[in-house]
Amino acid sequence: MIDPTDIRLDDIVQMRKTHPCGGNRWQVVRLGTDIGIVCLTCRRKVYLPRSKFARQVKRHIERGAETPPTVKG
Ligand SMILES: [Zn+2]
């Protein structure tokens, strides 16, 4: 279980459910009210509300670039 508030753009994550295409690697492409993720196998984009994302995300596979500490909000 990962901390859903500790999600960065370009993170590669694994979700609890395998996508119907068979893929289980997702890249985070949007952070907002909804979290946008792209299936790296079929390139389908999915938007999930943060609460739903938090329930469905399983683990990090790769971390995106760390946000510089001077940039906030
Ligand atoms: Zn897919």
N, CA, C, O and the ligand as a Tripos MOL2 file, in Angstrom:
@<TRIPOS>MOLECULE
protein
  293   291    74     0     0
PROTEIN
NO_CHARGES

@<TRIPOS>ATOM
      1 N           0.8500   -1.1990    0.0000 N.3       1 MET1
      2 CA          0.0000    0.0000    0.0000 C.3       1 MET1
      3 C           0.8780    1.2380    0.0000 C.2       1 MET1
      4 O           1.7670    1.3770    0.8410 O.2       1 MET1
      5 N           0.6310    2.1360   -0.9400 N.am      2 ILE2
      6 CA          1.4210    3.3530   -0.9780 C.3       2 ILE2
      7 C           0.5760    4.5340   -0.5330 C.2       2 ILE2
      8 O          -0.6540    4.4720   -0.5160 O.2       2 ILE2
      9 N           1.2510    5.5910   -0.1780 N.am      3 ASP3
     10 CA          0.5630    6.7950    0.2580 C.3       3 ASP3
     11 C           0.0290    7.5320   -0.9690 C.2       3 ASP3
     12 O           0.8180    8.0530   -1.7560 O.2       3 ASP3
     13 N          -1.2820    7.5880   -1.1480 N.am      4 PRO4
     14 CA         -1.8470    8.2120   -2.3440 C.3       4 PRO4
     15 C          -1.6220    9.7160   -2.3960 C.2       4 PRO4
     16 O          -1.8140   10.3310   -3.4450 O.2       4 PRO4
     17 N          -1.2200   10.3150   -1.2880 N.am      5 THR5
     18 CA         -0.9080   11.7420   -1.3270 C.3       5 THR5
     19 C           0.5300   11.9590   -1.7900 C.2       5 THR5
     20 O           0.9430   13.0840   -2.0710 O.2       5 THR5
     21 N           1.2820   10.8670   -1.8640 N.am      6 ASP6
     22 CA          2.6800   10.9520   -2.2830 C.3       6 ASP6
     23 C           2.8210   10.4740   -3.7300 C.2       6 ASP6
     24 O           3.6980    9.6700   -4.0480 O.2       6 ASP6
     25 N           1.9540   10.9770   -4.5890 N.am      7 ILE7
     26 CA          1.9760   10.6170   -5.9930 C.3       7 ILE7
     27 C           2.5850   11.7670   -6.7810 C.2       7 ILE7
     28 O           2.2320   12.9270   -6.5710 O.2       7 ILE7
     29 N           3.4910   11.4460   -7.6790 N.am      8 ARG8
     30 CA          4.1250   12.4690   -8.5080 C.3       8 ARG8
     31 C           3.7970   12.2170   -9.9660 C.2       8 ARG8
     32 O           3.5080   11.0930  -10.3780 O.2       8 ARG8
     33 N           3.8510   13.2950  -10.7370 N.am      9 LEU9
     34 CA          3.7070   13.1690  -12.1720 C.3       9 LEU9
     35 C           4.7960   12.2380  -12.6900 C.2       9 LEU9
     36 O           5.9370   12.2900  -12.2310 O.2       9 LEU9
     37 N           4.4430   11.3970  -13.6360 N.am     10 ASP10
     38 CA          5.3590   10.4390  -14.2680 C.3      10 ASP10
     39 C           5.6830    9.2360  -13.3880 C.2      10 ASP10
     40 O           6.4840    8.3880  -13.7810 O.2      10 ASP10
     41 N           5.0790    9.1470  -12.2120 N.am     11 ASP11
     42 CA          5.2350    7.9180  -11.4360 C.3      11 ASP11
     43 C           4.6710    6.7580  -12.2460 C.2      11 ASP11
     44 O           3.6670    6.9110  -12.9420 O.2      11 ASP11
     45 N           5.3110    5.6080  -12.1570 N.am     12 ILE12
     46 CA          4.7510    4.3830  -12.7210 C.3      12 ILE12
     47 C           4.2220    3.5640  -11.5530 C.2      12 ILE12
     48 O           4.9610    3.2300  -10.6260 O.2      12 ILE12
     49 N           2.9290    3.2440  -11.6110 N.am     13 VAL13
     50 CA          2.3120    2.5370  -10.4960 C.3      13 VAL13
     51 C           1.6380    1.2540  -10.9790 C.2      13 VAL13
     52 O           1.3150    1.0900  -12.1550 O.2      13 VAL13
     53 N           1.4460    0.3680  -10.0320 N.am     14 GLN14
     54 CA          0.6810   -0.8470  -10.2980 C.3      14 GLN14
     55 C          -0.6510   -0.7150   -9.5800 C.2      14 GLN14
     56 O          -0.7040   -0.3010   -8.4220 O.2      14 GLN14
     57 N          -1.7310   -1.0700  -10.2770 N.am     15 MET15
     58 CA         -3.0560   -1.0090   -9.6780 C.3      15 MET15
     59 C          -3.4620   -2.4140   -9.2250 C.2      15 MET15
     60 O          -2.9160   -3.4120   -9.6950 O.2      15 MET15
     61 N          -4.4200   -2.4730   -8.3140 N.am     16 ARG16
     62 CA         -4.8640   -3.7760   -7.8010 C.3      16 ARG16
     63 C          -5.4660   -4.6450   -8.8980 C.2      16 ARG16
     64 O          -5.2700   -5.8590   -8.9460 O.2      16 ARG16
     65 N          -6.2130   -3.9690   -9.7830 N.am     17 LYS17
     66 CA         -6.8430   -4.7230  -10.8600 C.3      17 LYS17
     67 C          -5.9930   -4.6410  -12.1150 C.2      17 LYS17
     68 O          -5.5100   -3.5640  -12.4660 O.2      17 LYS17
     69 N          -5.8050   -5.7550  -12.7890 N.am     18 THR18
     70 CA         -5.1380   -5.7490  -14.0760 C.3      18 THR18
     71 C          -6.0890   -5.1750  -15.1160 C.2      18 THR18
     72 O          -7.2800   -5.4880  -15.1130 O.2      18 THR18
     73 N          -5.5640   -4.3310  -16.0090 N.am     19 HIS19
     74 CA         -6.3870   -3.7760  -17.0750 C.3      19 HIS19
     75 C          -6.8680   -4.9040  -17.9830 C.2      19 HIS19
     76 O          -6.1770   -5.9130  -18.1260 O.2      19 HIS19
     77 N          -8.0510   -4.7490  -18.6040 N.am     20 PRO20
     78 CA         -8.5450   -5.7930  -19.5170 C.3      20 PRO20
     79 C          -7.5430   -6.1560  -20.6230 C.2      20 PRO20
     80 O          -7.5830   -7.2690  -21.1480 O.2      20 PRO20
     81 N          -6.6530   -5.2350  -20.9780 N.am     21 CYS21
     82 CA         -5.6560   -5.5310  -22.0140 C.3      21 CYS21
     83 C          -4.5400   -6.4120  -21.4690 C.2      21 CYS21
     84 O          -3.7080   -6.8920  -22.2380 O.2      21 CYS21
     85 N          -4.5060   -6.6300  -20.1800 N.am     22 GLY22
     86 CA         -3.4630   -7.4590  -19.5850 C.3      22 GLY22
     87 C          -2.3480   -6.6540  -18.9460 C.2      22 GLY22
     88 O          -1.4690   -7.2110  -18.2870 O.2      22 GLY22
     89 N          -2.3850   -5.3410  -19.1410 N.am     23 GLY23
     90 CA         -1.3290   -4.4870  -18.5940 C.3      23 GLY23
     91 C          -1.5200   -4.2080  -17.1140 C.2      23 GLY23
     92 O          -2.6500   -4.1590  -16.6270 O.2      23 GLY23
     93 N          -0.4270   -4.0270  -16.4040 N.am     24 ASN24
     94 CA         -0.5470   -3.6490  -14.9960 C.3      24 ASN24
     95 C           0.4100   -2.5280  -14.6200 C.2      24 ASN24
     96 O           0.6560   -2.2810  -13.4390 O.2      24 ASN24
     97 N           0.9490   -1.8480  -15.6340 N.am     25 ARG25
     98 CA          1.8030   -0.6910  -15.3610 C.3      25 ARG25
     99 C           1.0990    0.5640  -15.8680 C.2      25 ARG25
    100 O           0.6770    0.6320  -17.0220 O.2      25 ARG25
    101 N           0.9810    1.5420  -14.9980 N.am     26 TRP26
    102 CA          0.2710    2.7860  -15.3170 C.3      26 TRP26
    103 C           1.1740    3.9660  -15.0210 C.2      26 TRP26
    104 O           1.8840    3.9840  -14.0150 O.2      26 TRP26
    105 N           1.1410    4.9640  -15.9180 N.am     27 GLN27
    106 CA          1.9100    6.1740  -15.6910 C.3      27 GLN27
    107 C           0.9820    7.3150  -15.2850 C.2      27 GLN27
    108 O          -0.0690    7.5230  -15.8920 O.2      27 GLN27
    109 N           1.3820    8.0450  -14.2570 N.am     28 VAL28
    110 CA          0.5850    9.1780  -13.7920 C.3      28 VAL28
    111 C           0.8270   10.3620  -14.7270 C.2      28 VAL28
    112 O           1.9600   10.8170  -14.8830 O.2      28 VAL28
    113 N          -0.2520   10.8590  -15.3490 N.am     29 VAL29
    114 CA         -0.1170   11.9460  -16.3190 C.3      29 VAL29
    115 C          -0.8420   13.2090  -15.8790 C.2      29 VAL29
    116 O          -0.6500   14.2670  -16.4770 O.2      29 VAL29
    117 N          -1.6610   13.1190  -14.8570 N.am     30 ARG30
    118 CA         -2.3750   14.3010  -14.3980 C.3      30 ARG30
    119 C          -2.6310   14.1900  -12.9080 C.2      30 ARG30
    120 O          -3.0590   13.1490  -12.4090 O.2      30 ARG30
    121 N          -2.3610   15.2820  -12.2040 N.am     31 LEU31
    122 CA         -2.6520   15.3400  -10.7820 C.3      31 LEU31
    123 C          -3.6090   16.4930  -10.5500 C.2      31 LEU31
    124 O          -3.2890   17.6420  -10.8550 O.2      31 LEU31
    125 N          -4.7610   16.1960  -10.0200 N.am     32 GLY32
    126 CA         -5.7460   17.2450   -9.7700 C.3      32 GLY32
    127 C          -6.8320   16.6620   -8.9100 C.2      32 GLY32
    128 O          -6.5750   15.7860   -8.0840 O.2      32 GLY32
    129 N          -8.0330   17.1360   -9.0930 N.am     33 THR33
    130 CA         -9.1630   16.5340   -8.3810 C.3      33 THR33
    131 C          -9.2510   15.0660   -8.7760 C.2      33 THR33
    132 O          -9.5010   14.1910   -7.9460 O.2      33 THR33
    133 N          -9.0390   14.8240  -10.0590 N.am     34 ASP34
    134 CA         -8.9230   13.4520  -10.5430 C.3      34 ASP34
    135 C          -7.4650   13.1560  -10.8660 C.2      34 ASP34
    136 O          -6.7100   14.0340  -11.2830 O.2      34 ASP34
    137 N          -7.0880   11.8990  -10.6630 N.am     35 ILE35
    138 CA         -5.7540   11.4460  -11.0350 C.3      35 ILE35
    139 C          -5.8620   10.8110  -12.4200 C.2      35 ILE35
    140 O          -6.6610    9.8980  -12.6260 O.2      35 ILE35
    141 N          -5.0690   11.2870  -13.3550 N.am     36 GLY36
    142 CA         -5.0560   10.7130  -14.6930 C.3      36 GLY36
    143 C          -3.9190    9.7210  -14.8280 C.2      36 GLY36
    144 O          -2.7660   10.0390  -14.5350 O.2      36 GLY36
    145 N          -4.2470    8.5210  -15.2720 N.am     37 ILE37
    146 CA         -3.2200    7.5020  -15.4740 C.3      37 ILE37
    147 C          -3.3840    6.8930  -16.8710 C.2      37 ILE37
    148 O          -4.4930    6.7900  -17.3960 O.2      37 ILE37
    149 N          -2.2610    6.4980  -17.4500 N.am     38 VAL38
    150 CA         -2.2640    5.8980  -18.7770 C.3      38 VAL38
    151 C          -1.7320    4.4790  -18.6550 C.2      38 VAL38
    152 O          -0.6780    4.2410  -18.0660 O.2      38 VAL38
    153 N          -2.4830    3.5410  -19.2240 N.am     39 CYS39
    154 CA         -2.0190    2.1490  -19.2650 C.3      39 CYS39
    155 C          -0.8330    2.0850  -20.2290 C.2      39 CYS39
    156 O          -0.9610    2.4640  -21.3930 O.2      39 CYS39
    157 N           0.3060    1.6130  -19.7550 N.am     40 LEU40
    158 CA          1.5090    1.5970  -20.5920 C.3      40 LEU40
    159 C           1.4670    0.4730  -21.6180 C.2      40 LEU40
    160 O           2.3140    0.4220  -22.5100 O.2      40 LEU40
    161 N           0.4990   -0.4240  -21.5070 N.am     41 THR41
    162 CA          0.3940   -1.5150  -22.4680 C.3      41 THR41
    163 C          -0.4680   -1.1140  -23.6700 C.2      41 THR41
    164 O          -0.0830   -1.3440  -24.8170 O.2      41 THR41
    165 N          -1.6410   -0.5100  -23.4030 N.am     42 CYS42
    166 CA         -2.5550   -0.1630  -24.5000 C.3      42 CYS42
    167 C          -2.7280    1.3370  -24.6690 C.2      42 CYS42
    168 O          -3.4290    1.7820  -25.5780 O.2      42 CYS42
    169 N          -2.0910    2.1280  -23.7930 N.am     43 ARG43
    170 CA         -2.1230    3.5950  -23.8990 C.3      43 ARG43
    171 C          -3.4760    4.2120  -23.6050 C.2      43 ARG43
    172 O          -3.6900    5.3870  -23.9020 O.2      43 ARG43
    173 N          -4.3830    3.4620  -23.0390 N.am     44 ARG44
    174 CA         -5.6850    4.0180  -22.6880 C.3      44 ARG44
    175 C          -5.5410    4.9120  -21.4600 C.2      44 ARG44
    176 O          -4.8610    4.5620  -20.4950 O.2      44 ARG44
    177 N          -6.1920    6.0700  -21.5140 N.am     45 LYS45
    178 CA         -6.1220    7.0080  -20.4040 C.3      45 LYS45
    179 C          -7.3700    6.8870  -19.5480 C.2      45 LYS45
    180 O          -8.4860    6.8050  -20.0590 O.2      45 LYS45
    181 N          -7.1640    6.8770  -18.2400 N.am     46 VAL46
    182 CA         -8.2690    6.7440  -17.2990 C.3      46 VAL46
    183 C          -8.1410    7.8320  -16.2370 C.2      46 VAL46
    184 O          -7.0430    8.1170  -15.7590 O.2      46 VAL46
    185 N          -9.2610    8.4310  -15.8770 N.am     47 TYR47
    186 CA         -9.2660    9.4020  -14.7870 C.3      47 TYR47
    187 C         -10.0110    8.8090  -13.6010 C.2      47 TYR47
    188 O         -11.1230    8.2990  -13.7360 O.2      47 TYR47
    189 N          -9.3840    8.8860  -12.4470 N.am     48 LEU48
    190 CA        -10.0050    8.3760  -11.2280 C.3      48 LEU48
    191 C         -10.0310    9.4800  -10.1780 C.2      48 LEU48
    192 O          -9.0400   10.1900  -10.0070 O.2      48 LEU48
    193 N         -11.1470    9.6350   -9.4740 N.am     49 PRO49
    194 CA        -11.1430   10.5460   -8.3220 C.3      49 PRO49
    195 C         -10.0700   10.0770   -7.3300 C.2      49 PRO49
    196 O          -9.8140    8.8790   -7.2060 O.2      49 PRO49
    197 N          -9.4480   11.0270   -6.6280 N.am     50 ARG50
    198 CA         -8.3620   10.6680   -5.7120 C.3      50 ARG50
    199 C          -8.7300    9.5320   -4.7520 C.2      50 ARG50
    200 O          -7.9220    8.6430   -4.4850 O.2      50 ARG50
    201 N          -9.9810    9.5790   -4.2320 N.am     51 SER51
    202 CA        -10.3820    8.5690   -3.2510 C.3      51 SER51
    203 C         -10.3910    7.1820   -3.8750 C.2      51 SER51
    204 O         -10.0050    6.1990   -3.2420 O.2      51 SER51
    205 N         -10.8440    7.1180   -5.1460 N.am     52 LYS52
    206 CA        -10.8970    5.8290   -5.8260 C.3      52 LYS52
    207 C          -9.4870    5.3650   -6.2000 C.2      52 LYS52
    208 O          -9.1450    4.1880   -6.0780 O.2      52 LYS52
    209 N          -8.6860    6.3200   -6.6540 N.am     53 PHE53
    210 CA         -7.2980    5.9940   -6.9610 C.3      53 PHE53
    211 C          -6.5950    5.4250   -5.7270 C.2      53 PHE53
    212 O          -5.8610    4.4390   -5.8060 O.2      53 PHE53
    213 N          -6.8430    6.0780   -4.5800 N.am     54 ALA54
    214 CA         -6.1970    5.6590   -3.3350 C.3      54 ALA54
    215 C          -6.5570    4.2170   -2.9840 C.2      54 ALA54
    216 O          -5.7340    3.4770   -2.4450 O.2      54 ALA54
    217 N          -7.7810    3.8290   -3.2900 N.am     55 ARG55
    218 CA         -8.2000    2.4540   -2.9800 C.3      55 ARG55
    219 C          -7.6270    1.4450   -3.9620 C.2      55 ARG55
    220 O          -7.3890    0.2870   -3.6190 O.2      55 ARG55
    221 N          -7.4070    1.9090   -5.2080 N.am     56 GLN56
    222 CA         -7.0380    0.9530   -6.2500 C.3      56 GLN56
    223 C          -5.5430    0.8230   -6.5000 C.2      56 GLN56
    224 O          -5.0870   -0.1690   -7.0690 O.2      56 GLN56
    225 N          -4.7760    1.8340   -6.0720 N.am     57 VAL57
    226 CA         -3.3470    1.7730   -6.3400 C.3      57 VAL57
    227 C          -2.6940    0.7390   -5.4230 C.2      57 VAL57
    228 O          -3.0510    0.6180   -4.2510 O.2      57 VAL57
    229 N          -1.7500    0.0100   -5.9670 N.am     58 LYS58
    230 CA         -1.1260   -1.0610   -5.1880 C.3      58 LYS58
    231 C           0.2900   -0.7000   -4.7670 C.2      58 LYS58
    232 O           0.6260   -0.7740   -3.5850 O.2      58 LYS58
    233 N           1.1170   -0.3120   -5.7210 N.am     59 ARG59
    234 CA          2.5020    0.0170   -5.3640 C.3      59 ARG59
    235 C           3.1520    0.8430   -6.4590 C.2      59 ARG59
    236 O           2.6920    0.8900   -7.6000 O.2      59 ARG59
    237 N           4.2360    1.4910   -6.0710 N.am     60 HIS60
    238 CA          5.0490    2.2040   -7.0420 C.3      60 HIS60
    239 C           5.9570    1.2160   -7.7670 C.2      60 HIS60
    240 O           6.5020    0.2960   -7.1580 O.2      60 HIS60
    241 N           6.1110    1.4150   -9.0640 N.am     61 ILE61
    242 CA          7.1050    0.6550   -9.8060 C.3      61 ILE61
    243 C           8.3190    1.5430  -10.0510 C.2      61 ILE61
    244 O           9.4610    1.1180   -9.8720 O.2      61 ILE61
    245 N           8.0570    2.7930  -10.4650 N.am     62 GLU62
    246 CA          9.1320    3.7850  -10.6110 C.3      62 GLU62
    247 C           8.6160    5.1190  -10.1020 C.2      62 GLU62
    248 O           7.4230    5.4120  -10.1840 O.2      62 GLU62
    249 N           9.5330    5.9280   -9.5740 N.am     63 ARG63
    250 CA          9.1570    7.2580   -9.1400 C.3      63 ARG63
    251 C           9.4370    8.2800  -10.2230 C.2      63 ARG63
    252 O          10.4250    8.1800  -10.9510 O.2      63 ARG63
    253 N           8.5500    9.2700  -10.3210 N.am     64 GLY64
    254 CA          8.7860   10.3790  -11.2200 C.3      64 GLY64
    255 C           9.8200   11.3100  -10.6190 C.2      64 GLY64
    256 O          10.2950   11.0910   -9.5050 O.2      64 GLY64
    257 N          10.1680   12.3560  -11.3680 N.am     65 ALA65
    258 CA         11.1420   13.3260  -10.8870 C.3      65 ALA65
    259 C          10.6210   14.0030   -9.6310 C.2      65 ALA65
    260 O           9.4390   14.3310   -9.5200 O.2      65 ALA65
    261 N          11.5260   14.2000   -8.6980 N.am     66 GLU66
    262 CA         11.1550   14.8460   -7.4480 C.3      66 GLU66
    263 C          10.9120   16.3310   -7.6960 C.2      66 GLU66
    264 O          11.6940   16.9980   -8.3730 O.2      66 GLU66
    265 N           9.8170   16.8350   -7.1370 N.am     67 THR67
    266 CA          9.5100   18.2550   -7.2900 C.3      67 THR67
    267 C          10.5260   19.0630   -6.4910 C.2      67 THR67
    268 O          10.7530   18.7750   -5.3150 O.2      67 THR67
    269 N          11.1400   20.0700   -7.1120 N.am     68 PRO68
    270 CA         12.0860   20.9060   -6.3500 C.3      68 PRO68
    271 C          11.3790   21.5200   -5.1440 C.2      68 PRO68
    272 O          10.2360   21.9630   -5.2540 O.2      68 PRO68
    273 N          12.0520   21.5460   -3.9980 N.am     69 PRO69
    274 CA         11.4190   22.0030   -2.7520 C.3      69 PRO69
    275 C          10.9900   23.4670   -2.7900 C.2      69 PRO69
    276 O          10.1730   23.8930   -1.9730 O.2      69 PRO69
    277 N          11.5270   24.2320   -3.7220 N.am     70 THR70
    278 CA         11.1580   25.6510   -3.7870 C.3      70 THR70
    279 C           9.8160   25.8550   -4.4840 C.2      70 THR70
    280 O           9.1860   26.9040   -4.3530 O.2      70 THR70
    281 N           9.3870   24.8290   -5.2320 N.am     71 VAL71
    282 CA          8.1220   24.9490   -5.9520 C.3      71 VAL71
    283 C           6.9940   24.3920   -5.0840 C.2      71 VAL71
    284 O           7.0070   23.2190   -4.7110 O.2      71 VAL71
    285 N           6.0480   25.2220   -4.7760 N.am     72 LYS72
    286 CA          4.9200   24.7780   -3.9540 C.3      72 LYS72
    287 C           3.5980   25.1320   -4.6040 C.2      72 LYS72
    288 O           3.4710   26.1500   -5.2840 O.2      72 LYS72
    289 N           2.6240   24.2770   -4.3840 N.am     73 GLY73
    290 CA          1.2810   24.5560   -4.8460 C.3      73 GLY73
    291 C           1.1520   24.5010   -6.3390 C.2      73 GLY73
    292 O           0.0640   24.7180   -6.8730 O.2      73 GLY73
    293 ZN         -4.4290   -1.4330  -20.9740 Zn       74 ZN74
@<TRIPOS>BOND
     1     1     2 1
     2     2     3 1
     3     3     4 2
     4     3     5 am
     5     5     6 1
     6     6     7 1
     7     7     8 2
     8     7     9 am
     9     9    10 1
    10    10    11 1
    11    11    12 2
    12    11    13 am
    13    13    14 1
    14    14    15 1
    15    15    16 2
    16    15    17 am
    17    17    18 1
    18    18    19 1
    19    19    20 2
    20    19    21 am
    21    21    22 1
    22    22    23 1
    23    23    24 2
    24    23    25 am
    25    25    26 1
    26    26    27 1
    27    27    28 2
    28    27    29 am
    29    29    30 1
    30    30    31 1
    31    31    32 2
    32    31    33 am
    33    33    34 1
    34    34    35 1
    35    35    36 2
    36    35    37 am
    37    37    38 1
    38    38    39 1
    39    39    40 2
    40    39    41 am
    41    41    42 1
    42    42    43 1
    43    43    44 2
    44    43    45 am
    45    45    46 1
    46    46    47 1
    47    47    48 2
    48    47    49 am
    49    49    50 1
    50    50    51 1
    51    51    52 2
    52    51    53 am
    53    53    54 1
    54    54    55 1
    55    55    56 2
    56    55    57 am
    57    57    58 1
    58    58    59 1
    59    59    60 2
    60    59    61 am
    61    61    62 1
    62    62    63 1
    63    63    64 2
    64    63    65 am
    65    65    66 1
    66    66    67 1
    67    67    68 2
    68    67    69 am
    69    69    70 1
    70    70    71 1
    71    71    72 2
    72    71    73 am
    73    73    74 1
    74    74    75 1
    75    75    76 2
    76    75    77 am
    77    77    78 1
    78    78    79 1
    79    79    80 2
    80    79    81 am
    81    81    82 1
    82    82    83 1
    83    83    84 2
    84    83    85 am
    85    85    86 1
    86    86    87 1
    87    87    88 2
    88    87    89 am
    89    89    90 1
    90    90    91 1
    91    91    92 2
    92    91    93 am
    93    93    94 1
    94    94    95 1
    95    95    96 2
    96    95    97 am
    97    97    98 1
    98    98    99 1
    99    99   100 2
   100    99   101 am
   101   101   102 1
   102   102   103 1
   103   103   104 2
   104   103   105 am
   105   105   106 1
   106   106   107 1
   107   107   108 2
   108   107   109 am
   109   109   110 1
   110   110   111 1
   111   111   112 2
   112   111   113 am
   113   113   114 1
   114   114   115 1
   115   115   116 2
   116   115   117 am
   117   117   118 1
   118   118   119 1
   119   119   120 2
   120   119   121 am
   121   121   122 1
   122   122   123 1
   123   123   124 2
   124   123   125 am
   125   125   126 1
   126   126   127 1
   127   127   128 2
   128   127   129 am
   129   129   130 1
   130   130   131 1
   131   131   132 2
   132   131   133 am
   133   133   134 1
   134   134   135 1
   135   135   136 2
   136   135   137 am
   137   137   138 1
   138   138   139 1
   139   139   140 2
   140   139   141 am
   141   141   142 1
   142   142   143 1
   143   143   144 2
   144   143   145 am
   145   145   146 1
   146   146   147 1
   147   147   148 2
   148   147   149 am
   149   149   150 1
   150   150   151 1
   151   151   152 2
   152   151   153 am
   153   153   154 1
   154   154   155 1
   155   155   156 2
   156   155   157 am
   157   157   158 1
   158   158   159 1
   159   159   160 2
   160   159   161 am
   161   161   162 1
   162   162   163 1
   163   163   164 2
   164   163   165 am
   165   165   166 1
   166   166   167 1
   167   167   168 2
   168   167   169 am
   169   169   170 1
   170   170   171 1
   171   171   172 2
   172   171   173 am
   173   173   174 1
   174   174   175 1
   175   175   176 2
   176   175   177 am
   177   177   178 1
   178   178   179 1
   179   179   180 2
   180   179   181 am
   181   181   182 1
   182   182   183 1
   183   183   184 2
   184   183   185 am
   185   185   186 1
   186   186   187 1
   187   187   188 2
   188   187   189 am
   189   189   190 1
   190   190   191 1
   191   191   192 2
   192   191   193 am
   193   193   194 1
   194   194   195 1
   195   195   196 2
   196   195   197 am
   197   197   198 1
   198   198   199 1
   199   199   200 2
   200   199   201 am
   201   201   202 1
   202   202   203 1
   203   203   204 2
   204   203   205 am
   205   205   206 1
   206   206   207 1
   207   207   208 2
   208   207   209 am
   209   209   210 1
   210   210   211 1
   211   211   212 2
   212   211   213 am
   213   213   214 1
   214   214   215 1
   215   215   216 2
   216   215   217 am
   217   217   218 1
   218   218   219 1
   219   219   220 2
   220   219   221 am
   221   221   222 1
   222   222   223 1
   223   223   224 2
   224   223   225 am
   225   225   226 1
   226   226   227 1
   227   227   228 2
   228   227   229 am
   229   229   230 1
   230   230   231 1
   231   231   232 2
   232   231   233 am
   233   233   234 1
   234   234   235 1
   235   235   236 2
   236   235   237 am
   237   237   238 1
   238   238   239 1
   239   239   240 2
   240   239   241 am
   241   241   242 1
   242   242   243 1
   243   243   244 2
   244   243   245 am
   245   245   246 1
   246   246   247 1
   247   247   248 2
   248   247   249 am
   249   249   250 1
   250   250   251 1
   251   251   252 2
   252   251   253 am
   253   253   254 1
   254   254   255 1
   255   255   256 2
   256   255   257 am
   257   257   258 1
   258   258   259 1
   259   259   260 2
   260   259   261 am
   261   261   262 1
   262   262   263 1
   263   263   264 2
   264   263   265 am
   265   265   266 1
   266   266   267 1
   267   267   268 2
   268   267   269 am
   269   269   270 1
   270   270   271 1
   271   271   272 2
   272   271   273 am
   273   273   274 1
   274   274   275 1
   275   275   276 2
   276   275   277 am
   277   277   278 1
   278   278   279 1
   279   279   280 2
   280   279   281 am
   281   281   282 1
   282   282   283 1
   283   283   284 2
   284   283   285 am
   285   285   286 1
   286   286   287 1
   287   287   288 2
   288   287   289 am
   289   289   290 1
   290   290   291 1
   291   291   292 2
@<TRIPOS>SUBSTRUCTURE
     1 MET1         2 RESIDUE 1 A MET
     2 ILE2         6 RESIDUE 1 A ILE
     3 ASP3        10 RESIDUE 1 A ASP
     4 PRO4        14 RESIDUE 1 A PRO
     5 THR5        18 RESIDUE 1 A THR
     6 ASP6        22 RESIDUE 1 A ASP
     7 ILE7        26 RESIDUE 1 A ILE
     8 ARG8        30 RESIDUE 1 A ARG
     9 LEU9        34 RESIDUE 1 A LEU
    10 ASP10       38 RESIDUE 1 A ASP
    11 ASP11       42 RESIDUE 1 A ASP
    12 ILE12       46 RESIDUE 1 A ILE
    13 VAL13       50 RESIDUE 1 A VAL
    14 GLN14       54 RESIDUE 1 A GLN
    15 MET15       58 RESIDUE 1 A MET
    16 ARG16       62 RESIDUE 1 A ARG
    17 LYS17       66 RESIDUE 1 A LYS
    18 THR18       70 RESIDUE 1 A THR
    19 HIS19       74 RESIDUE 1 A HIS
    20 PRO20       78 RESIDUE 1 A PRO
    21 CYS21       82 RESIDUE 1 A CYS
    22 GLY22       86 RESIDUE 1 A GLY
    23 GLY23       90 RESIDUE 1 A GLY
    24 ASN24       94 RESIDUE 1 A ASN
    25 ARG25       98 RESIDUE 1 A ARG
    26 TRP26      102 RESIDUE 1 A TRP
    27 GLN27      106 RESIDUE 1 A GLN
    28 VAL28      110 RESIDUE 1 A VAL
    29 VAL29      114 RESIDUE 1 A VAL
    30 ARG30      118 RESIDUE 1 A ARG
    31 LEU31      122 RESIDUE 1 A LEU
    32 GLY32      126 RESIDUE 1 A GLY
    33 THR33      130 RESIDUE 1 A THR
    34 ASP34      134 RESIDUE 1 A ASP
    35 ILE35      138 RESIDUE 1 A ILE
    36 GLY36      142 RESIDUE 1 A GLY
    37 ILE37      146 RESIDUE 1 A ILE
    38 VAL38      150 RESIDUE 1 A VAL
    39 CYS39      154 RESIDUE 1 A CYS
    40 LEU40      158 RESIDUE 1 A LEU
    41 THR41      162 RESIDUE 1 A THR
    42 CYS42      166 RESIDUE 1 A CYS
    43 ARG43      170 RESIDUE 1 A ARG
    44 ARG44      174 RESIDUE 1 A ARG
    45 LYS45      178 RESIDUE 1 A LYS
    46 VAL46      182 RESIDUE 1 A VAL
    47 TYR47      186 RESIDUE 1 A TYR
    48 LEU48      190 RESIDUE 1 A LEU
    49 PRO49      194 RESIDUE 1 A PRO
    50 ARG50      198 RESIDUE 1 A ARG
    51 SER51      202 RESIDUE 1 A SER
    52 LYS52      206 RESIDUE 1 A LYS
    53 PHE53      210 RESIDUE 1 A PHE
    54 ALA54      214 RESIDUE 1 A ALA
    55 ARG55      218 RESIDUE 1 A ARG
    56 GLN56      222 RESIDUE 1 A GLN
    57 VAL57      226 RESIDUE 1 A VAL
    58 LYS58      230 RESIDUE 1 A LYS
    59 ARG59      234 RESIDUE 1 A ARG
    60 HIS60      238 RESIDUE 1 A HIS
    61 ILE61      242 RESIDUE 1 A ILE
    62 GLU62      246 RESIDUE 1 A GLU
    63 ARG63      250 RESIDUE 1 A ARG
    64 GLY64      254 RESIDUE 1 A GLY
    65 ALA65      258 RESIDUE 1 A ALA
    66 GLU66      262 RESIDUE 1 A GLU
    67 THR67      266 RESIDUE 1 A THR
    68 PRO68      270 RESIDUE 1 A PRO
    69 PRO69      274 RESIDUE 1 A PRO
    70 THR70      278 RESIDUE 1 A THR
    71 VAL71      282 RESIDUE 1 A VAL
    72 LYS72      286 RESIDUE 1 A LYS
    73 GLY73      290 RESIDUE 1 A GLY
    74 ZN74       293 GROUP 0 **** ****
